[in-house]
Amino acid sequence: MKPIRLTRHAREQARERGATESEVKEAVVKGAREPAKHGRLLCRYNFGYGRRWQGKRYAIKQLAPVIKKETGEQLS
């Protein structure tokens, strides 16, 4: 498997949005892929949640990390 590296910005955004780094990586591996801006890919994945976050109860937590190919690497 290709390495998944999160930028500092990605880690900050995940933290602000209530996601862990391991959840982001799982979304990249298992998520449904769709085109995003600038030749990137969005990896949408739903996790069972069933908890409150910011005062509202959610049955699922959806993550949609955006990924890009680094020079010399290929996205599958």
C-alpha positions as protocol buffer text, in pm:
chain_id: "A"
residue {
  index: 1
  type: MET
  ca { x: 0 y: 0 z: 0 }
}
residue {
  index: 2
  type: LYS
  ca { x: 120 y: 349 z: -80 }
}
residue {
  index: 3
  type: PRO
  ca { x: 204 y: 568 z: 219 }
}
residue {
  index: 4
  type: ILE
  ca { x: -64 y: 813 z: 330 }
}
residue {
  index: 5
  type: ARG
  ca { x: 82 y: 1136 z: 459 }
}
residue {
  index: 6
  type: LEU
  ca { x: -128 y: 1414 z: 608 }
}
residue {
  index: 7
  type: THR
  ca { x: -16 y: 1772 z: 578 }
}
residue {
  index: 8
  type: ARG
  ca { x: -19 y: 1995 z: 884 }
}
residue {
  index: 9
  type: HIS
  ca { x: -325 y: 2166 z: 736 }
}
residue {
  index: 10
  type: ALA
  ca { x: -504 y: 1830 z: 696 }
}
residue {
  index: 11
  type: ARG
  ca { x: -429 y: 1734 z: 1058 }
}
residue {
  index: 12
  type: GLU
  ca { x: -557 y: 2071 z: 1183 }
}
residue {
  index: 13
  type: GLN
  ca { x: -875 y: 2046 z: 974 }
}
residue {
  index: 14
  type: ALA
  ca { x: -942 y: 1691 z: 1094 }
}
residue {
  index: 15
  type: ARG
  ca { x: -901 y: 1797 z: 1457 }
}
residue {
  index: 16
  type: GLU
  ca { x: -1134 y: 2097 z: 1413 }
}
residue {
  index: 17
  type: ARG
  ca { x: -1395 y: 1873 z: 1248 }
}
residue {
  index: 18
  type: GLY
  ca { x: -1383 y: 1596 z: 1507 }
}
residue {
  index: 19
  type: ALA
  ca { x: -1194 y: 1334 z: 1305 }
}
residue {
  index: 20
  type: THR
  ca { x: -887 y: 1136 z: 1402 }
}
residue {
  index: 21
  type: GLU
  ca { x: -584 y: 1082 z: 1180 }
}
residue {
  index: 22
  type: SER
  ca { x: -660 y: 709 z: 1167 }
}
residue {
  index: 23
  type: GLU
  ca { x: -1018 y: 783 z: 1050 }
}
residue {
  index: 24
  type: VAL
  ca { x: -885 y: 1008 z: 775 }
}
residue {
  index: 25
  type: LYS
  ca { x: -646 y: 736 z: 659 }
}
residue {
  index: 26
  type: GLU
  ca { x: -925 y: 477 z: 665 }
}
residue {
  index: 27
  type: ALA
  ca { x: -1145 y: 708 z: 455 }
}
residue {
  index: 28
  type: VAL
  ca { x: -863 y: 741 z: 200 }
}
residue {
  index: 29
  type: VAL
  ca { x: -827 y: 363 z: 176 }
}
residue {
  index: 30
  type: LYS
  ca { x: -1195 y: 262 z: 184 }
}
residue {
  index: 31
  type: GLY
  ca { x: -1380 y: 570 z: 60 }
}
residue {
  index: 32
  type: ALA
  ca { x: -1566 y: 611 z: -268 }
}
residue {
  index: 33
  type: ARG
  ca { x: -1358 y: 831 z: -495 }
}
residue {
  index: 34
  type: GLU
  ca { x: -1482 y: 1121 z: -702 }
}
residue {
  index: 35
  type: PRO
  ca { x: -1306 y: 1397 z: -893 }
}
residue {
  index: 36
  type: ALA
  ca { x: -1218 y: 1717 z: -706 }
}
residue {
  index: 37
  type: LYS
  ca { x: -1069 y: 2049 z: -817 }
}
residue {
  index: 38
  type: HIS
  ca { x: -718 y: 2078 z: -958 }
}
residue {
  index: 39
  type: GLY
  ca { x: -689 y: 1710 z: -1057 }
}
residue {
  index: 40
  type: ARG
  ca { x: -735 y: 1584 z: -702 }
}
residue {
  index: 41
  type: LEU
  ca { x: -962 y: 1309 z: -570 }
}
residue {
  index: 42
  type: LEU
  ca { x: -1216 y: 1321 z: -289 }
}
residue {
  index: 43
  type: CYS
  ca { x: -1253 y: 999 z: -83 }
}
residue {
  index: 44
  type: ARG
  ca { x: -1599 y: 995 z: 81 }
}
residue {
  index: 45
  type: TYR
  ca { x: -1653 y: 744 z: 363 }
}
residue {
  index: 46
  type: ASN
  ca { x: -1920 y: 705 z: 634 }
}
residue {
  index: 47
  type: PHE
  ca { x: -1845 y: 585 z: 986 }
}
residue {
  index: 48
  type: GLY
  ca { x: -2110 y: 472 z: 1233 }
}
residue {
  index: 49
  type: TYR
  ca { x: -2121 y: 742 z: 1501 }
}
residue {
  index: 50
  type: GLY
  ca { x: -2438 y: 760 z: 1714 }
}
residue {
  index: 51
  type: ARG
  ca { x: -2313 y: 1042 z: 1938 }
}
residue {
  index: 52
  type: ARG
  ca { x: -2350 y: 1414 z: 1994 }
}
residue {
  index: 53
  type: TRP
  ca { x: -2112 y: 1661 z: 1836 }
}
residue {
  index: 54
  type: GLN
  ca { x: -2142 y: 2036 z: 1885 }
}
residue {
  index: 55
  type: GLY
  ca { x: -2483 y: 1995 z: 2048 }
}
residue {
  index: 56
  type: LYS
  ca { x: -2643 y: 1776 z: 1780 }
}
residue {
  index: 57
  type: ARG
  ca { x: -2677 y: 1396 z: 1761 }
}
residue {
  index: 58
  type: TYR
  ca { x: -2541 y: 1225 z: 1449 }
}
residue {
  index: 59
  type: ALA
  ca { x: -2596 y: 864 z: 1340 }
}
residue {
  index: 60
  type: ILE
  ca { x: -2298 y: 876 z: 1104 }
}
residue {
  index: 61
  type: LYS
  ca { x: -1976 y: 1070 z: 1069 }
}
residue {
  index: 62
  type: GLN
  ca { x: -1886 y: 1136 z: 707 }
}
residue {
  index: 63
  type: LEU
  ca { x: -1527 y: 1208 z: 614 }
}
residue {
  index: 64
  type: ALA
  ca { x: -1429 y: 1332 z: 271 }
}
residue {
  index: 65
  type: PRO
  ca { x: -1053 y: 1386 z: 257 }
}
residue {
  index: 66
  type: VAL
  ca { x: -910 y: 1528 z: -64 }
}
residue {
  index: 67
  type: ILE
  ca { x: -595 y: 1361 z: -191 }
}
residue {
  index: 68
  type: LYS
  ca { x: -338 y: 1434 z: -457 }
}
residue {
  index: 69
  type: LYS
  ca { x: -60 y: 1243 z: -625 }
}
residue {
  index: 70
  type: GLU
  ca { x: 290 y: 1346 z: -531 }
}
residue {
  index: 71
  type: THR
  ca { x: 561 y: 1351 z: -796 }
}
residue {
  index: 72
  type: GLY
  ca { x: 670 y: 998 z: -873 }
}
residue {
  index: 73
  type: GLU
  ca { x: 364 y: 838 z: -709 }
}
residue {
  index: 74
  type: GLN
  ca { x: 43 y: 707 z: -859 }
}
residue {
  index: 75
  type: LEU
  ca { x: -309 y: 708 z: -715 }
}
residue {
  index: 76
  type: SER
  ca { x: -500 y: 386 z: -752 }
}
